[in-house]
């Protein structure tokens, strides 16, 4: 994903592995389990038209729809997520949003991803209504600018991580589940009847 000459993501995804940016639906019960909503391991079917991209599917009785929406008047985009419980018993779920940040020109990212990401600073902000918001800034000048993003939720963000190993661990390299997806977490940010919409804004 790019905005003008700035590449937002750090690693390029493929049809086989997908990318690191994703949304994970997590069921919080006696057994904590999760599934990616995007990419080749998602149970969703992808639809693309002039309005954008939509992923729709069902996972263990939870029907979901994910839509990518671009803002018309600002460099921002939104993931709109709607979930529906189709089973008789009540379910408690939450969403995890992952995003690899490059915030640099394409050549800089592709020469050395780790060097480029080393210069990104993260600041965690707290909003009274939106909860935790993560602001990230590329300190390596890109054409005389320092690109930045803000990642948050139109619902309420309750937790964050700034290192991929905190979520993916080493097991993900071997095709296993990310270590962050099945772990216990604080009180979830949503219920099955409440849409939760992660958003990102880039400049």
PyMOL commands that set and color helices and strands:
alter all, ss='L'
color gray80, all
select helices_A, chain A and resi 106-111+113-118+164-167+171-174
alter helices_A, ss='H'
color red, helices_A
select strands_A, chain A and resi 2-3+6-7+22-27+33-36+44-49+52-59+62-70+76-85+93-98+104-105+120-127+131-138+148-153+198-202
alter strands_A, ss='S'
color yellow, strands_A
deselect
rebuild
show_as cartoon
